[in-house]
Amino acid sequence: MLKKYLIYFMCFIALFYLNFNFISAYEYIDPNNEDSVMDKFNEIYDAKEQYEDLVGDYEETEIINVSNSAYWWPVGSEETTEKNGKLFAIGTPISVNVTSGFGGRLDPFGTNANVNHFGIDIGNAGHGAGEVNIIAARSGEVIYPLDSSQTSYNDNGTRTDGGGFGNHVKIKHSDGSITLYAHMAKDSITVKAGDVVEQGQVIGKMGHSGDSTAVHLHFEIRLGADSSKSSVNPLDYVDPSNPRPTSSGGGSDFSLVSTILSKEEFVAKMNDYCTRSGKKGFCNNFAKNAEEIYDVSIDSGVNPELVVVTAGAEQNWTLSSACSYTNNYWGIGIGNGKGCNSGGKYKSLAEGIVAYSQVLSDYNVGGKREQTITNRYNERESAGCNASGHGLPGTLSGMQSLYSWIGNYRFNPGNYGLGGCVYLNIMYGDNYCSTKPTCTDYNNCPAGSETTVCEQNDYTAWQIDKKLQIRYDIFGL
């Protein structure tokens, strides 16, 4: 009898905990649908064997797969914004033209010789040296310049400066590709080797240093090796008419599908945060399993940073004792105000990560939520809402615009399951709801007490900020 009442008491505590720790809803993923998954694995394996029969062992062939939409146009907007100490120019870029394409061309210095051009030149459109922001086309780690002595060449076209590139930056990305930004303005470069930069971050200004006939940017993409011989035509990867592709996220709106961190970096940062924070749930459930989390995430096509950050935002990396067996740290299939047993249940942490990756695929370009995200983006844009509270398919802000739900009404006082004034007063100030029409009975709310488009938008932005702060605290990104 005592054991029976002890179980009741534990259930009560678990429900109390869940009601006061907001759990958002993802679409339910059936963890028992193993047959179709195995069928797909078998199809892939069969295809792999057929390929090896035709061309030999696949490990002998280096295959580099880079999404055309992963890179941004490297010219930034005039307007900049600061986030976590980094400067971004992610708005509409300054209008410029490609003045010289990739491949063979006549020597621009008038020798009439045919030379190879391993990148594209982007003109200054009437701007002088030091006036146009150059941004990181993708997130990554800076590998050049090494120090300030390599960023101080004059804007005078001295051909030998910086090996011909003048003041330049090279960034290595998570897939091994490298982007190069050359002829930048004297003393304008703001990064150095070892710095981790984010997509859209200002790295310097357009200039006229090195082997240059006028103010411009020479931009290269190198695949497989840090050599001009590995350069590819950037116009196959960037498009000035679509300068900010949405599928990779960018800036502080980090990628859903890839990380800039190597496995060693990821594990080191996880262990470091465990030591610094002393959070037992993080240490025992996540830092201890950092290598597995990284491997399973990468194999499943989801950013391991996002796996960790979302688990922190949803569950503080800890499941109640009554629900720890579910391995559902992401609230998969759990509706607002519902208990943990209402959602997905997984045999292991790895199985939960796979399910989470399947959920995320719906929010990417081509996913079944693509049009809904686009519609919400257009609705919030038309209403003039804060830009940080909505985004397009494939971005964190696009996903969160559906995933973050504050409730249909200004339910007062509200709760962490149904939303309402409990969040509105946090977001806008303690007395916000006292100035607006509200309701005390969620099922009988009067006209005018509905939450507005921009209140919903601002709640999305608030949730995103929470995730970005967690990411920064753990990974320094």
N, C-alpha and C positions, 0 to 999 in steps of 0.2 A: 504493500500500500504506500509506504514511504517513497519507494522508487517511482511509483506512478505519479505522485504529486510533484516529485522532483523534476520529472519530464515536463509536466504542465508548466512548472515555474520557469524552466529553461526556454520553453516555447514562448512564454509571455515576454521574457527578457529579449529574445530574438526579434519578436514582432515590434516591441518598443524601440529597439535599436534601428530597425529598418524604417520605421515611420519617421524617425528624426534624422536619418541619413539619406538624403535624396538619391534615388536610383532611377536613372532615365531608362527609356524603353528602346530597345532595338527589336527588329523583327525576329520572331522566334525561329531558331535554327534547329531542325530535328537531329539530335545526336545519334539516333538509331538507324538512320538511312545509310547503312554501311555498304550495302550491295552496290548501289549506284556509284559510290566513291571508288570501290574496288574495281568495278568495271572500267571506270575511267583510267585508273592507274594501270590496269592491264593493257588498255588500248595504247597508252603512252609507252609502256614497256615494249609492246610488240613493234610499235613504230621505231623505237630506238634500235631494236635488234635488226630490223630491215635496213635501217640507215647504215649501221655498222657493217652489214653484209656487203653493201654497195661501196662504201668509201673507206672501210677500215675502222680501227679503234677511234672513237669520237674524242678521246682524251688527247689525241695528237693534233687536233684541230682547235685553234683558239677562236672561239665565237664570242664576239662582243655585240650585244644587242642594246642599242641606245634608242629610246623613244624620241621621235622627231619633235614631240611637244614638250620635251624635258628642259630645253634651253630657252631662256628669255633673250630678246633683243638686248644687246649690251649697253645701249644708250639709255640713260635714265631721264626722269622728268626734272623740270626746274624745281618743283616743290619737293621738299624733303621732310621726313619725320624721323624722330629718334625713338628707339625701342631698346631697352636694356643696354644703353650705352652705345648702340650702333646706329649709324645714320643710313636711312633708306630713301631711295628715289624711285618708288614703285608705281607712281601714277603714269599718265600718258606721256610717253617719252618725247623729247624734243624732236621735231620733224627733221630728218636728215636723209641723205641719199647714198646708195652704194656707188662709189666713184671708180672702183676697179674690182673686177670679179676674180674668182679663183681660177688658177691654171696659167697657161702660157699668155704672155703679153710682151709688148715692147718695153725695153728698159725706160722707166719714166724720167731718167736723167739724160735722155737724148743720145744714147750711144747707138741707137737703131739695132741693138742686139735683142734677140728673143730670150726672155728669162721666164722662170717659173715663179708664179705668185701662189704662196701656200695658204693664203687666207683671203679675206675681203677687206677692202678699204671703205670706211664709212666717213663721208665728208663732213665738213664743219657747218654747212648751211649758213655761212656768214658770221659764225661765232669765232671769237679769238681763243688763243691758248688759255686754258684754265677756266673756261666758261661753261663747258658741257660736262655734266655728270656721267661718269662711266660706272656701270654697276656689274656685280657678279652675275653672269648668265645662269649659273646654277650654284647651289650651296657646295662647299668643299673646303679643302685645306690649302692655304697659300704655300707654294713651294719656292716662289721668287717674288720680290727681292729678298736678299739676305739681311741687308742693313741700309741705312740712309744714304750711304755713299753710292748706291745703285739707283737712287731716285732723284739725283740732283743735276742731271744733264740739262744744258740750256736748250731752249726752244728755238734752235737756229739751223736745224737740218744737218748737223755734223754727222756724216755717214757712219763713222766707226763707233760712235757712242753706244754703249750697251749692246755691243755685238751687232749694231745696225738697228736694233729694236728701240734704242733710246731708253727712256724710263718705261719699264714694262712690268706687268704682273702675270704670273702663271698660277693657276688654281687647279689642283687635282681633285677629281670628283669620285664619288663612292664606287662607280663602275670602272674606275681606272682611266677614264678619259681626262684630258687636260685642256683648259681654255687659256689662251694667251691674248693679252691686251697690250698693244705696243704704241710707242710714240706719245706717251702721256706727258702732261705738262710738268715742268720742273717743280719739285717739292710738293706735288699735289697728291702723291700716292699715300694712302692712309693705312695700308696693311703691310705686313712683312711675313716672311716664312714662319710657319708654325701657327699662324692665326687661322681660326675657323671662321669662315664667312658664310653669310646666308644669301640666298637668292634675292636680288634686288638691293643688296647692300652697296653703298657707294664705296668704291675702291680707289678713286682718283678722278682726274679731269682730262679731257681730250687736249692733246698738245701737238708739238712740232719737233720733238726730239729724235735723235738718231737719223736713220736713212729715210728722210722724209722731205717731200717737196712743198708741203703745206700742212696746216693744222688738219689732222684727221685721226681716226682710230684704225689700226690694223688689227683684225680679229681672226684668230685661228681656233679650230677644234682639232685636237690630236687624239686618235684612238689607238690604244695598245702600247704606245711608247712616247716618251718626251722627245720627239724628233720631228722636224719638218717633213720627213719622208712618211710620217704617219698621219699627216694632215688630211682632212677631208673637206669637201666644199661646205662651208658653214651655212650656205643658203638651203642645203638639204635638211638643216636642223633648226634654223631660225628663220623667222618670216617678219619683215618690217610691217606687213599689213595685219599681222596677228602677233603683236610684240610681247604679250603677256599670256602665253598659253596656260590653260587652267588645270591641266591634268596632273601637274607636279606640285601644285601649291607654290609657295615661295615667300620670301621675306620672313616675317615672323609667323606667317601662316604656313606651318611646316608640312612637308609631304606626308601623304597617307601611306605611300607604298615603298619608300626607300629612305635610307639613312646615309649621312655623310660619314658616320663613324665606322671604323673597322671593328672587328669582333674584339680585339684586344682593348681598344679604346672604350668600347661599350662596357665590357666587363670591369675595367679599371674604374670607370666613373660610377658604375653601380656599387662597387665595393667601397669606394670613397664616400659616397653618399650614405651608405649604411653606417660607416664609422662616424661621419659628421652628425647625422641626424639621430642615431640611436633608436630608430623606429623598428621595433621588433617584427611587426608584420612585414615591412619592406625587406628587412634583412633575411628573415626566415623563408618567406614565400617568393621573393623576387631576386634579391642580390645573390642568394645561395644558388639560384637556378639561372644566373645571368647567361651562361654559355648556351644552355638549352633554349632560353627565350630568344636569343639572337638567332640561332640556327633555325628554329621552327618558324620564326617570323619571316626571315629572309626567304626560306623555302616556300612560304605561304603567300609571299608578295605583299607583306604588310610591314610598315616601319616599326622596328622593335621599340623605338622611343615612344611611339604612340601607344603601343601595347602597355607599356609601363605607366605612362602618364595617365591614360584613361582609367586603368585599374586604381591608380592613386586618387583620381578625382571621384570615381564612383564608389569605391569601397575602402579607401585609405589602405589598400593592399592587404586587407584582413577581412575574412569572412567569419560570420558568427559561428560558434561551435555547432549550432543546429544545421548550418548550411555549408560548412566547409567542404563537405563531400561533393558539392556541386561543381567546384572549380570554375565558378562563373563570376570572375572579378569585374566583368564589364557590363553587367546588368542585361545580358542578352535575353530578350524575350520577357523581361520583367516590366510590367506597366507601372506608371506612376502610382505610388501608394500601395503597391502589391508586395507580397512577401517573396523571399528568395526562392521558395519552392514553386512559384508560378512560372519560372523561366527555364532556361536551358540548364541541363545537368550533364557534366562531362567527367569522364573517368580520370582525367589528368589535367595538369596545367597546360601541357602541349595540345591536348584535344580542345581545350577552351580557346587557345590562341588560334587554332585552325578555324574554329567556328566564328571567332571575331573577324578574321580575315575574310570569310565568306560574306559576313554582314557588310563589311566595308566596300566590297566590290559593287554593291548596289549604288553607292554614292559616287563612283567614279564615272568618267566619260564612257558612255555605252551601257551603264548600269540601269536597272529598272527604275531608279529614282531620279535619273538625270533630268527629265522634263519637269518633275515636281520641284527640284532644286532651282532650275532655271526660272520657273514661274514665280517662286518665292523671291528670288533675286530681283526680278523685274518689279514685283510688287513693292518691295522695300526701297528699291531705287526710286520708283515713282513717288513714294511717300516722302522722299528726302531724308531717310533714316541714316544713322551713323554707318559709314562704309565698313567698319570693322565687324558689324553684326550680320553680314551676309556675303556670300561668295558663290562662285559657279561650281558645277560638278567637278569633282576631283580635288577640291580644296577642303581644308579643315573647316573653314568658315561656311562653305557650302553644305557640308555634312551637318555641322552644328545647327544650321538654320532650320533643319528638320528635327534634329535630335534633341535640341534644347527646347523645353516646353514649360512655360510659366503658368499655364492654365488659361481657360477661355474667359475667366472673369477675375475682377479684383476682389477675390474671396478674402474676407477680413475676419480674423487675423491671418487666415491661411495656414498651411503647414507644408513641411518639406516633401510631402508626397503629392499634394494637389496644387502646390504653388500658391499664387496669389500674393497678398500683401506681405507675407513673410519675406519674400524676395524683393518686391517693389520697394519696400521701406529700406532694405539693405542697399539697393542700387541707387535710389534717389534721395535718401535721407529718412530719418525716423518718422517724420510727419507727412510723408508724401500721400499716403492713402487717406489721410484726414482732409485732403483738399480735393479728392476725387469721389465720384459715385462708387460705392462699394456694396457688397452684400454679405450677410452672415450665414445664409443658407445656400450652399453651393448649387443645390437643385432648384432654387427659386430666386434667381438673380434678376433684377430689373434692367430694363434698357438703359444703356449708358454706363453700366458697370463692366461691360466687356473690355478686355485688354485690347489696346490699340496695336496697329501694325508695328509702330516704332517702339512700344513697350516690349513687344515680343522680340524685336530686333536687338534692343539693348540688353535683354536677358541673354540672348545668344552671345553678344560681345562680352558680357560679364563671365559667362561660362568659358569662353575661349581664353580670356585673360587668366582664369584660374589654371587652365591646362598649360598655357605658355609659362606661367610662373613655376609650376611644378617641373616642367621641362628644363627651365633655366636653373632651378635649384639643383637638379640631379646632373644634368649634362653640360651646363654652362652655355647652352645654345639659345 
